[in-house]
Amino acid sequence: MEHWSFWKTLSFQITGLSFVIASLSGIALLLYILGYCIRKAENRKSPTGTETIFEEMLQGKPEVSPQEMGQNTLLAVITTAVDEVIKEPHRIVSIRQVDQGQVSGELYLQAWSAEGRRQHFASHKVR
């Protein structure tokens, strides 16, 4: 078995490192060029070049009222919470608000009491 000299080993390591750096630089350059081409293609789609895809989707649709936006946001939050808690397939049948606008303390407590009773009765088997 032949032992390499220090200079031959150093030369081998420098050659390998140079090859790795050149390869990674080539990949980075390729990704930069690809990103540049994609940006150019997106700018050609819109006349001004400043519209986003989301703005293009909203063109021609009526504005959403704050009431509808609040309901949609509430629905999204509840759906996300249910999805995080229940990991199995599920279906939300209905969502009812306790009170329109301001929630009074009594109605708020009644809603939580009703939910507690529902969970309590659901945990018991009927004989």
HELIX and SHEET records of a PDB file:
HELIX    1   1 PHE A    6  LYS A   45  1                                  40    
HELIX    2   2 ILE A   53  LEU A   58  1                                   6    
HELIX    3   3 PRO A   66  VAL A   85  1                                  20    
HELIX    4   4 GLY A  105  ALA A  122  1                                  18    
END                                                                             
